[in-house]
Amino acid sequence: MTDIAFAWSAVGGDPALVARVSAVTREGALEGRLPVRDLARACVAACSLAAAELGARRAGLAEVPRVRVDDGAVATAFVSERHLRVDGRAPVAFAPLSGFWRTADGWVRTHANYPHHRARLLSALGLPEGRADRFEEALAERTARQVEDAVHAAGGLAVALRTPAEWAAHAQAAAVAGRPLVERHRLDSAPARVPAVLQDAPLLPAAGLRVLDLTRVIAGPVATRTLALLGADVLRVDPHRLPELPDQHADTGFGKRSATLDLVADRSVLEELLATADVVVTGYRPGTLDRFGLSPHALAERRPGVVVAQLSAWGSYGPWGERRGFDSLVQAATGIAAVEGSPGRPGALPVQALDHGSGYLLAAAVLRAVTEQSREGGSRLVAVALARTARWLLSGAGADPQEPADALYDGPGPWLAETDGPLGRLRYALPPVSFTGGPTDWARPPGRWGTDPARWR
C-alpha cells in the first residue's frame, strides 16, 4: 500500500497509522493506462484515516478506528456526477463547445460549460454568439498555441494538447514539480482550540466545525461535501452574478447549505460568518479573493486559529499561477490526454480523477490541520493543485503493481442510494470515506442553489 502511505505522508500523517487501513481491491475498477485506481484509493484512504484520527482524538478513544477503503465505492464516487438522477433524469454533461478540437497543427481542449466562458471563447475567435457554427473552422485556421493564448487573453478557457515531455519542458511544470503534493503551512502562533468531546454515534469527527465553502465546480465542492458528511456545518456562498449549473450543484451539495452574497454590498454579513468560521475553503483563481480580505494571512488575523484550505488548477505560483483551469484542461496540458489517447485523437481518464482525488486530498489536509491545531495551536494553510495531482498520477501514483485484486468491479450497484429532497427524487453515489463507527451517508440531501440564509446553524 505504498500509494496510500505516500498520500498519508503528504498530509502530514503518522506513518504508523497506515497499518489501520485495509483495502478491498477490485479488478476492472477505474481502468486506464495510468494508475487511476491506485490514486483514487490512496486519496480516499488518506481522507478516511484523517477522519478516523480526528474522531479518535475528540472521542477520547484509545486507538484510531480502522479504515476500510473499497475500490467499488471509490470508483462509484469518482463518477458521482454520472450516477446522479433527479426524478429519473440524467444530468447534463459537457456543453457543445467543450471538448477536443483540431487546430492547424494539433489539438486544443476547450471548456465552455458556463455561459460567460462560452461567450469569451467565441469572442477570442472573433465569432459573434450567432456564428458558433463557424467554431471548428475558426480553430482550424490557428495553431493550438495561438488558440491557447488568444482565449486566455479573453478570459476564456482553452489549452493546447501537450505530451508529458512537452509539459515537462514548460515553466509551469517546473514550478509545480518543486512543490509537495499537499502544501501545509503554519501561519501564526494562535492558541490551540480544545475540541468538544464526541459521545454520540455515528462518530462525526467534524461535528461543530463551521466551514465556509467558497468553491465551485467539482474538486472544492467534493472536499466540503466530505466535511459535511463528517458532521461539519458547511455553508457554501456564491456570488449572485455567477449562477451554478443545477446538476453540478445537486451532485456536490449533499449535507451542505447554499447561500449567495455580494462580497462588497453584503460585507457585514460576510464578516459575521468569518468571525466564527473554523475552516475557510477557497477554490477560485489564485488571488481573486484577496481583494476582499480573504487571503490566508488576512483570515488568520481576523480569526486566529482558522484553517484555510485552497484549491487551484495550476497552483498559485509560476507563470500560470493566476490562470483559470478545470480537470479536463489540466489533463490536456500535462500530457495525460496524450497518454490516454491514440495517435489520431486525444483521450481522457475514465473519470475526472484530478478533481475528485484533489477534493479528497484537500479534505484530508483540513482534517489533519484541525487535529494539529488542537494539539499545537497556530492558524493553518493547506493547498492542493490539480496540476500537482496530475504530476503524481503521471509518475505512477506510488502504486504497487503486484497488488492482487480481491474481486471484480461489477458496476456501482451496492454503492448507490435514493432519497427525496427539495430537488425531487435523487439517485446518488454513497460516500467512499469509511471507518469503524463513522457515518455511511449524508444527514441531508442538497437543497436549491442559493436559497439558504447566509448564517450559521
Secondary structure, 3 states (H helix, E strand, C coil): CHHHHHHHHHCCCCHHHHHHEEEECEECCCCCCCCHHHHHHHHHHHHHHHHHHHHHHHHCCCCCCCEEEEHHHHHHHCCHHHHCEECCECCCCCCCCCEEEECCCCEEEECCCCHHHHHHHHHHCCCCHHHHHHHHHHHHCCCHHHHHHHHHHCCCCEEECCCHHHHHCCHHHHHHHCCCCCEEEECCCCCCCCCCCCCCCCCCCCCCCEEEEECCCCHHHHHHHHHHHCCCEEEEEECCCCCCCHHHHHHHCCCCEEEECCCCCCHHHHHHHHHCCCEEEECCCCCCCHHHCCCHHHHHHHCCCCEEEEEECCCCCCCCCCCCCCHHHHHHHHCHHHHHCECCECCCCCCCHHHHHHHHHHHHHHHHHHHHHHHHCCCEEEEEEHHHHHHHHHCCCCCCCCCCCCEECCCCHHHEEEEEECCEEEEEECCCCCECCCCCCCCCCCCCCCCCCCCCC
